[in-house]
Amino acid sequence: QVQLVESGGGLVQAGGSLRLSCAASGLTFSSYVMGWFRQVPGKEREFVAVISMGGSRTDYRDSVAGRFTISRDNGKSTVYLQMNSLKPEDTAVYYCAANTYYSTSVYPYDHWGQGTQVTVSS
């Protein structure tokens, strides 16, 4: 079955950096759009970044544009989220997800990882 496993979360001071990874198995990775989403307790899950199957197209939520970079390595079936200049408001559980078409909405995504906690201290 499809498995998405995130790693790389942790505690970092404001202004610091983290790199999240999401390793996929059980699917033809290059045939899936990959997204990163995040969720804070009591709030809805929100879009962070998305990358097309070949990696040529990306989109970001406005609040992370210029600070976060999504990338993928189809040979390793892995998607990454490089997060720089982190802010306390970036604190959340971060999830990767896979979908068969390009979307910045949570709802179309078929497959989800278990999430990794990112905490940014002020």
C-alpha positions as CSV (number, residue, x, y, z in Angstrom):
1,Q,0.0,0.0,0.0
2,V,1.0,3.6,-0.3
3,Q,3.1,5.0,2.5
4,L,4.4,8.5,3.0
5,V,6.8,9.0,5.8
6,E,7.9,12.5,6.9
7,S,11.0,13.3,8.8
8,G,13.1,16.3,9.7
9,G,10.8,18.2,12.1
10,G,12.0,19.5,15.4
11,L,12.5,22.6,17.6
12,V,14.2,25.6,16.2
13,Q,14.6,29.2,17.2
14,A,13.0,32.0,15.2
15,G,15.1,32.8,12.1
16,G,16.5,29.3,11.9
17,S,16.0,26.6,9.2
18,L,14.7,23.1,8.9
19,R,14.5,20.7,6.0
20,L,11.6,18.3,5.9
21,S,11.7,15.1,3.9
22,C,8.9,12.8,2.8
23,A,9.8,9.3,1.5
24,A,7.1,7.6,-0.6
25,S,6.6,4.0,-1.3
26,G,3.9,1.9,-2.9
27,L,3.2,4.3,-5.7
28,T,4.8,5.4,-9.0
29,F,6.2,8.6,-7.4
30,S,6.8,10.5,-10.7
31,S,3.1,10.2,-11.6
32,Y,2.0,12.1,-8.5
33,V,1.8,15.7,-7.6
34,M,3.2,16.2,-4.1
35,G,2.1,18.8,-1.5
36,W,3.0,20.0,1.9
37,F,0.3,21.0,4.3
38,R,0.3,22.0,8.0
39,Q,-2.1,22.0,10.9
40,V,-2.4,23.6,14.3
41,P,-4.6,22.1,16.9
42,G,-8.1,23.5,16.7
43,K,-7.6,24.8,13.1
44,E,-8.1,23.4,9.7
45,R,-5.3,21.8,7.8
46,E,-3.8,24.4,5.4
47,F,-1.9,24.4,2.1
48,V,1.8,25.2,2.3
49,A,3.4,24.2,-1.0
50,V,2.9,22.0,-4.0
51,I,5.2,20.6,-6.8
52,S,4.2,19.1,-10.1
53,M,5.1,15.6,-11.2
54,G,8.3,16.6,-13.0
55,G,9.2,19.4,-10.6
56,S,8.9,22.3,-13.1
57,R,5.9,24.0,-11.4
58,T,5.6,25.0,-7.8
59,D,3.2,27.1,-5.7
60,Y,3.3,28.4,-2.2
61,R,0.9,30.0,0.3
62,D,1.6,33.7,0.5
63,S,3.0,33.7,4.1
64,V,5.8,31.2,3.2
65,A,6.7,32.4,-0.3
66,G,10.3,33.5,-0.4
67,R,11.2,31.5,2.8
68,F,10.2,27.9,1.9
69,T,11.3,25.9,-1.1
70,I,9.7,22.6,-2.2
71,S,11.7,20.2,-4.3
72,R,11.6,16.5,-5.3
73,D,13.9,13.7,-6.3
74,N,11.9,11.3,-8.4
75,G,14.8,8.8,-8.4
76,K,14.6,8.6,-4.6
77,S,10.8,9.0,-4.4
78,T,11.3,11.8,-2.0
79,V,9.9,15.3,-1.7
80,Y,11.5,18.0,0.4
81,L,10.5,21.3,2.1
82,Q,13.4,23.6,2.9
83,M,12.2,26.1,5.5
84,N,14.3,29.2,6.1
85,S,13.7,32.3,8.3
86,L,11.3,30.4,10.4
87,K,8.7,32.3,12.5
88,P,6.8,31.2,15.6
89,E,3.6,31.2,13.4
90,D,5.1,28.4,11.3
91,T,4.7,26.1,14.3
92,A,2.5,23.2,13.3
93,V,2.4,19.6,12.3
94,Y,3.5,19.3,8.7
95,Y,2.1,16.7,6.4
96,C,3.1,15.6,2.9
97,A,0.4,14.3,0.6
98,A,0.2,12.8,-2.9
99,N,-2.4,13.4,-5.6
100,T,-2.8,12.6,-9.3
101,Y,-3.5,16.2,-10.3
102,Y,-2.2,19.6,-9.4
103,S,-4.1,21.3,-6.6
104,T,-3.5,23.7,-3.7
105,S,-6.6,22.4,-1.9
106,V,-6.5,19.9,0.9
107,Y,-9.4,17.9,-0.3
108,P,-8.3,16.2,-3.6
109,Y,-5.2,14.6,-2.0
110,D,-5.6,10.8,-1.7
111,H,-2.6,9.8,0.3
112,W,-1.2,11.4,3.5
113,G,1.8,10.9,5.8
114,Q,1.6,10.8,9.5
115,G,3.0,14.3,10.0
116,T,6.1,15.7,11.7
117,Q,6.0,18.4,14.4
118,V,7.8,21.7,13.7
119,T,8.1,24.1,16.7
120,V,9.6,27.6,16.3
121,S,10.5,29.3,19.5
122,S,10.6,33.1,19.8
